[in-house]
Amino acid sequence: MGSGFIGKLLKIGELAALAGVSKRTIDYYTQLGLLEPVRSETNYRYYPEESIEHLQLIHALKKQHLTLEEIRERLQLMKKTACSDE
């Protein structure tokens, strides 16, 4: 499953419960590119455990009145920065 991902993967319902959001919210954020699932061989979506932190960050940025597009750009920048540090 996935492309060499190491760590705990959560089903959408598990992620929703742990993060305190609806499955519909996770679907929406996935469609917008705010969350990136790992696809199983049967095409089920699983989310890395760090998705909980991403959801918390999204919530905090929304409280600062950032649009979802601005939040997506920040998350992409953070990911790019993290990848260049490795």
N, C-alpha and C positions, 0 to 999 in steps of 0.2 A: 504494500500500500504506500502511495505517496512517492516522492522522489528523495529517498534517503533521510526522511525526517526522523529525528530521534527525540523522544519525549512523549508525554501523555497526550492522546488525542481525545477530544470530547465530541459526543453527538450533539446535534443542535439543541435538543431538549436539555441536556446536561449543562451546556454553556449558558442557555437562557436562565436556568434555575440558579446557577452559581453567580451570574452577573446581575440578576434581578431585572431582566428585560424579557420581552416576549420573543417567541420564535419568529414572529412576523418582522420584528425589528432587526433580528439577525439576518433574515432573508433580504431585507431592504438594504442593510449595510453591505451585504455581500454583493448585491447587484450593483451598488455604487462603487465597489472596489475598496471599501473601508476595512473589510475583513477578507482574508484569503483562506478558504477551506482546502483541505487535502482530500482528493477524491480516491475512493477505494476502487478496487477492480470492478465492483458492481455499481459504481458511480454514486455511492453514498457520500455525503459531505461529512467530514470530520474536521474539527477545529483544534489547532494547537492550543495548549494550555495558556500561552501568553495572550490569546484572544480576550481573556478576562481583563487583562491590563489594558488592552486596546479599547475595550468597551468602556472601561473606567475613564480613560483619557478622552475618548469621544464625548462622554457625558460632561467632563470638566470643561472641555473646549466649547461645547454647546452652551454651557452656563456663562461663558465669556462672550456669547453672541456671535461666534464664528459660524459661517455657513457650513453645510456638509461638504461642499466643494473645497472650501479653505481647509477644513479638517483633513480631507483626503490628501490634499497637497502637502500638508504638514506630516502626515503619516508616511507618505512616499519619501519625503526628504529625510525623515528619521531612519527609514529603512535603508536608504541609499548611504547615509552617513554610517550606519552600523555595519553595512557590508564593506565599506572602504576601510573600516577600522580592523577588520579581520585579517 
